[in-house]
Amino acid sequence: MKFFDIFPTFSESPYSYTLVPVVMICSTIGFYYKPFFHALILHPYEIANGKRTHTLFTSALIHRGWLHLLFNCIVIFSLVYDMTSILKQEFGQTVSYLVTPILVLTLIVLPNLCQTYLHRKNFIFTSIGASGLSLGLYGFSALFFPLQKINHLFVPWIHNSAQYWIYILLLLILSSFIKNTKINRSLHLIAFILGSVLALLISPYTVELREAFN
């Protein structure tokens, strides 16, 4: 069995093979060299005052721990490949190569802009990690083919992607009420919804979902 029998080739998913190593390298440097870590961290209070705007993007390149990093890298590698493949299937390779990085950048920056607005007066609030991108990609993949048939092992009423999307949304909403945690639940929810909206705007199958509710 060869490596590319399991994983996509570089030409099939160039952005997975580009973004994930960059995130791993930057995060590893950040673990051991704190000036680098602090240079990339998101601080909404400063951004609201016109400073450190680069961190709307760079905060996704660093993480607080190895588990956080590895989980996000696995999800990003898989779902960026999924996004690239979906766009290639529906619109062709050129569109796929052009649109994928725009969507990835959007799913990093816009959720960070939202949490910057929410925490713009909170001097002590900071944020790092690519979890927003992970959840945004999840929302995009879950809703691009909304009526695609799927089955959930533990939830018998799930029969298609739209129902699975509702299930994930409910979990994220419920988890957002959990207090005393370092996990940025509100960012996860915002990113998931944003990724879902982008999928509905781009997908040619959105009309099928609308017709299913009529």
N, C-alpha and C positions, 0 to 999 in steps of 0.2 A: 504493500500500500504506500503510495506516494503522498507527500505533504499536500499537494494541490488536488488530491482526490477528496480531501476533507475540507480544506480551506480554499477560499477564492484566490485566483491569481491577482497579481498587482493590477493588470489591465481591467479586471472585473470590479475591483474595489480599490482604486488608487488612494482615496481619501481615508479609508480605514488604515491602510498601511503607512499613511503619512501622519495622521492626527494622533493615533494611539502611541507610537514611539515618542512623539514630541511631548505628550502628556506624561508618559512614564519618565522621561529624562528630566523634565522640569520638576515633577513632583519629587523625584529622588534627590535632585539638587536641593530642593526646598526642605527636605527632611534634615539635611545636614548643614545647610548654609542659610541661616536665618535672615541675613540681609536680602538675599534673593527672594526668600519666601515673603517677607514683608513688602517687597517692591511690587509683588503681583497680587496681593490680597485685596479684596473688594471692601471699601469703606464708604458706605452710602453718604455719610455726613460730609466727607471731603468732596465726593463727586457732586453733591448738591451745591457745593460752594465752588464748583468749576475746577476742581483738582482731581488728579489721578483717574481721568476718564478712561485711560487705557485698561484699567483693571476690570472694566465691564466685560472684556474678553479674557484678559490674562488670568483672572481668578479661577477660570475653568481648568487651567493648566497645573494647578497645585492642589494637594490633598492633605488631610490631617493624619492619615495613617495608611498602612499597606492594604488593609482589607477594603477600605473606602476606595483606594486607587485601583486595585485589581478588579473589584466589582464593576466600577464604571468603565474601565478599559475593555472588559469582556462585553458589556452591553453595547458600548459605542462601536466596537469593532463589528459586532454582529448586525446592529441596526443601521449603521451607516452603509454597510454592504447591502442590507435589505432595501434601504431608500434608493441607493444607486441602481439596484436591479429593477425596482418598481418603475422608476422614471425611465430607465432604458427600455423596458418592456412596453410602456405606454407611449413614450414620446421619441424614442431613439437615443443613440449613444451620445450625440453631440449635446442635446438638451440635458441629458443625465449628467454629463461632465460639467456643464455650465451651472446648472441649477442646484446640484447637491451642495457645493460649498457655500452658496448663498443661503440655503436653508439651514445648514449647520451653524453658520455665523449668526443667523437670525435667532436660532434656538438657544444660543449662548447669550447673546446681548440683550434681547428683549425681556426675558425673565429677570435678568439682572437689573435692567432699567426699572422694572416693576417693583422689585424689592428695594431698589434705591429710593424710589418714591415713598414706599411704605415706611422706610426706616431713616428717612432723610434728616430727622431731628434727633436720632438716637446716636450719640457720639461713640458709644461702646460697641455698637453692632458691627460685625464684620462677617464676611462670607467667602468661602472657597469651595472648589470642587466642581466636577463636571456632572453632578447629579441632575441639574436642570436640563442639560443636553440629553442625558440618558432618558429622562421622563418625557421630554419633548419628542424624541425619536420614537419612544414607545407609543405615544399618542398618535403620531403620524402613521406608523405602521399598522396600528390597530384599526384605524378608521379610513384608510385609503380604499380598501375593498370592504365596505361596511356590511355587505350581505354575504360575504364569503363564509361558507359553512365550516364551523369548528365545534368541537365538543370539549367541555371542561371535565376533568376527572372527578372533581369534588362538588361541582355546582351543576346539577342536572338541567336547569332551565336555560343554560347557555347553549345556543345552537348556531350563532353566527358572530361575526366580529363586532357588530354594533352592540350586541348584548354583552359581550366580553368587555367592551370599552366601558359600558355603563357599570359593570361590576368593578373594574379597576378605579373608575371615578369615585364610586361610593367608598371604596377602601381608602382612597386618598383623602376624601372629605372627612371621614371618621378619624383617620390618623392625624389630621390637622388639629384636632381638639386635644391631642395628647400633650400634656405640659411637662416641664422639667426634662427636656431632651435637647441634645445638641443638633439633632437632625432638623434641617430647614424644611419643615412640612409645607409651609405656604409656597415656597419656591417650587417644590415638586408639583403641587397642584396647578400653579400658574403655568409652568412649563408644559405639563401634560395637556392642559386645555389649549395652549397656544399651538402645540404640535398637531393637535386634533383639528383646529381651525384651519391651519395651513393645508392639511390633508383634504379637508372638505372643499377648500378653494381651488385646489389643483386637480383633484381626482375627477375623471369623467364619469365616475360611478355615483357621485353624490345625488344625481337625479333619481337613481334607483332607491336610495334611502328615503328621499322625500316622497316618492310614490308609494313606498311601503307603509308610510304613516297616513296616507290619504285614503 
